Amino acid sequence: MTGGDVHGDVWARGARDDHAVNVATGGPPDWLRALLRRELDDALAAYPDETAAAEAIAFRHGRDPDEVVLLNGAAQGYALVARVLAPRRPAIVHPQFMEAERVLPGATRVVLGEPFALDGARVPTDADLVVVGNPTNPTGVLHRRADVRALGRTVLVDEAFMDFVPGEPETLAGGDRHGDGAGGDVIVLRSLTKILAVPGLRVGYLLAPPALARRLRNARPAWSVNAPALVVARAAALHPERLAPIVERARRDREALAAALRDLMKVHPGAAANFVLAELPGDGPDALTLATALRQDGIAIRPASTFPGLGSHHVRLTARGGAADARLVQALGRRAVQGTPA
Ligand SMILES: Cc1ncc(COP(=O)(O)O)c(C=O)c1O
C-alpha cells in the first residue's frame, strides 16, 4: 500500500475485517438476492427500460418521473454534472468524497473546520456550482436542508448516505416543496451502493428540475444503467420499509463502536451514517502507518488524511458490529495507543 489517496476498497482487498469500505454490513439483503435471481432471465434478455424504476423513484420522493435521472452509480452523476454544467467557478465543500475534485479540477476548496458544520458565508460569492455532501463522507455530519438551500445557487448535494438517516429530515430529494430556500437549481445525488451493499451493481440516480434533468439524462451514454440495476432501484423505491433493518443495524453498530473508541482516541460527533471519523493519538503512529500495520491483523481501515481539512492522524472506520468491531478496538488499542505499530 503506497498512499492514502486511494478508495476504501483498495485497503479492503484481502482483509478479513473490512472497516475501510463504507457499504452496509452483511452484504446485499436476502430480498434483493431473491429478486435478482427471479428477474435475471428477463433482465438479461432485453435492452434496459428505465420507465418503471423512474416512476417508482419519483413516487418515493414525491417528484415527477421527468425529474429522475437513473445513473450507473452516483459517481456517474458527478461526471455528468461537471460536463453538462461546465461551471466556471465551482466550489467544493470539504472534507468530502474526492470524486468532486476529480471531475472539477481547479475548483475552489471550501474547507470547513471542526465540527464541520456548513458555513455558506465561506463559499465565494461568484461560485456558480457548489458541491456538498449530506450526510458527508467522511465526517458523518448531517447538514440542515435549509443551510444547503440557502447556498442560493446551483448546488450538487451528494446524498449517497442519506438512506442511513431515519426519516431523512434533512433530505432535499423531495425538491423545494417546503419552500425554505431561494434561488438556484438543486441536484440531489442518491446511491443504492451504500445502503444495499451493492457496489458492483452500479446503481444510483439524481433528482433535478425537469429541464436540467433532461439535459443530464441526454448526456449519458445509451443504456448507462443495466436492467438488473433497474430492477433493484424500482424495488428499493417501492419498499423503503425494507431498508429499515439495515438503517437500525448501522445506527446500533456505529453508536457501539464510537462508544468503545472514545476511551482510546478522539471521536468526531458526526453520527448520521454507518462510519465513524476518529483521530488517533498524536504521539502514536499516523493513519497511513497504522492502516498498513493493521493489514497484518487482517483489518482494513481508511486513512482519512488525504481528505482536505483532515490531518495525518484521521481515520474513517466503518462500524461492522460484534466480533469484527471488538477485534478492531483491540487492535487499535495495541497498535495506535500502546505504540506498537509494526
Ligand atoms: C459520498 C459518496 N458519494 C458517491 C459515491 C459513489 O457511489 P456509487 O457507488 O453509487 O457510484 C461514494 C462512494 O464511495 C461516496 O462515498
The ligand as a Gaussian input file, in Angstrom:
#p B3LYP/6-31G(d) Opt

LIG

0 1
 C      -20.195000      10.271000      -0.694000
 C      -20.164000       9.333000      -1.846000
 N      -20.870000       9.642000      -2.949000
 C      -20.893000       8.822000      -4.011000
 C      -20.171000       7.654000      -4.011000
 C      -20.227000       6.785000      -5.224000
 O      -21.311000       5.928000      -5.122000
 P      -21.711000       4.932000      -6.291000
 O      -21.158000       3.586000      -5.947000
 O      -23.208000       4.962000      -6.299000
 O      -21.132000       5.456000      -7.563000
 C      -19.411000       7.290000      -2.905000
 C      -18.610000       6.039000      -2.917000
 O      -17.604000       5.887000      -2.262000
 C      -19.413000       8.154000      -1.793000
 O      -18.719000       7.872000      -0.697000

